Amino acid sequence: MNVIIQLLGGIGLFLLGMSLMTDSLKAIAGEALRQWLVRFTNSPI
């Protein structure tokens, strides 16, 4: 039982970290990344 709780806690922390990192990268990149993607993919986002 203890192992299952630890596993679920670890997965939860991992997913929380991924979510926070995604939000931070979006905030840092901002409009510059959007313009770069539009330029190199030839399609609007």
Secondary structure, 3 states (H helix, E strand, C coil): CHHHHHHHHHHHHHHHHHHHHHHHHHHHHHHHHHHHHHHHHCCCC
